[in-house]
Amino acid sequence: MVLRWFLLYAAVEIAAVVVLASTVGLGWTLLLVLATFVAGIALAGSQVKRQIRLFRGGGTAPQVALTDGALIATGTALVVIPGIVTTGLGLLLLLPPTRAAARPLVALLAAKRVPLIVTGRRGYVDGEVDGEVDGEVVDVVDVEPPALPR
C-alpha cells in the first residue's frame, strides 16, 4: 500500500514538473521550486512562533491550538518533501485562513479515529467494546494493617 502511495506521489510530482517546465522552461521551474521551498520554511517558522506565542498567552482554545499545531506540522512536512505539488499543499496548510477552513475536517477525522486509537478496535457496540477483551479477575481481600509498636 505504501508503494502505491509513493508511486502516485512520484507520478503527480513528475507530471507537474514536466507541465511546468514545458510551459515556462526548466530554469524558471527550478527557481520556482527553490523559491517555494524557502518561502515555505520561512512561513513555517513564523507560524510555529505565532502558535507558541498564542498558546503561552492563552489566546486560543486547546482544541484549536491542537488542530492548528497538527496542521502546521503537516504543512511543514509537505513543504520539506521535494516537489511542486506537495510544497504548494504545505504552503496552503501554513496559511492561517486555510487552516481555519481545514480545522473542522481535521477534527472530524480525529474524532472518527479516537475509538481505534484508544481501544485498538474499530468502535463500540451498545456502549461496550466490540469483540473480546482479554484479562483475568483477581479477588482482593482487604485486611487490617498490623499495629505499630508504641
N, C-alpha and C positions, 0 to 999 in steps of 0.2 A: 504494500500500500504506500509506503514511504517512497519507493522508487517511482510509482506512478505520479505522486505529487511533485517529485523532483523533476521528472520528465516534462510535466505540464508547465512548471515554473520555467524550465530552460527553454521550452518551445515558445512560450509567451514572450520571454525576455529577448530571445534571438529575433523573433518576428518584429518586435518593437524597434530593436536596434537597426534591423535591415530596412524597415519602412522609414525610420527617421534619417538614416544615413543616405538612403536613395533620394530623400526629399531635400535635405539641407546640406548634405555632404558629411564625410567621415570626420573631418576636423571639428566642425561645429557640433556634431553628435558627441564626440569625446569631451569637448569643452562643456557641453550641457550636462553630461553625466557627472563630471567633476564638480561643476557649479552647484548642482542639486545636492550632491553629497555634502559639500562644505556648508551649504545653507541648512541642510537637514541637521547636521551635527551642531551648528550654532543654535538653531531653533530648539533642538532637544535640550541643550544645556540651559538655555534661558527658561524653558518650560519646567525643567526639573527644579531650578532655583525658585521659580514662581510657586510651584506646588509646595515646596518645603516652607517657604515664607507664609503661604496661606494656611498650611497645616499647623505651624507653630503659633500663628496668630489666632487660630480658632475661627478663621473666616469661612470655612466650609463644613458641611456636614460630613461625618465619617464615611458615609456611603459614597458621596460624591468624590471625596478625596481618594477612596479606594479605587473606584472605577476610573477616575482620571489618571491615577498612578499606573494602573494596568494599561490604559490606552497610550500613555506616554512611553511606557516601556516597550509596548508593541510597536509603536511608531518609530522609536529609536532603533529597534532591531531591524525593522523594514528598511530604514534609511541606510544602515550599515551593510545589509545584504546587497551585493552588487546587482545592478540592473536599473533600468529606467522606470519600469512599472512599479517595482517594489519600493523604490525611492519615492516615487510620486504618491503611492498609498501611505507611506510613512510620513511624508510631509503633511498629507491631509489629516492624519491622526494627531499630529503635533499641533495643529491649529486649534485654538480654543472653541471657535464656533462649530467646527466639525466634530470635536469631542463631545460637545453638548448634544449634538444630534445623534451621535453614536452611543451615548450613555444609556438610554433605555434598552437598546438592543443588547448591550453587554450585560446589563442587569438581568434581562430575561434569560439569556444564555447561561449565566451563572446560576440563576435560580433553578433552572432545569437540571444542572449538573450537581447541585448540592446533595440530593439523596444518593447519588452514585459515589460521590467523594466521601461522604460520611459513613455510609454503610457498606460500600463496596458492591452494592446490588443496584438493580435498576429502579427500585422505588418501593412504595408502601402499598399494602392492600388492607383496607379497613382499619387503618391505624397501626397495623403491625407490619414488620418487615416481611416481605415475601420470601419464601424459601425457608430453609432450615437454619437454625442458629446453633452452632456447636458450643458446648460448655458443660460444666458439671456443677452439681449442687453440693455445697459444703454446709453441714449442720454445725452451728456455733452455739456453745453453751456458755453463758456468762457466769462467772464465778467471782466471789468477793476477793479482792486483793489481800494478801497476807498483811496482818497488822504490823506496824513498825514498832521495834522495841523502844521503851521510854527511857 
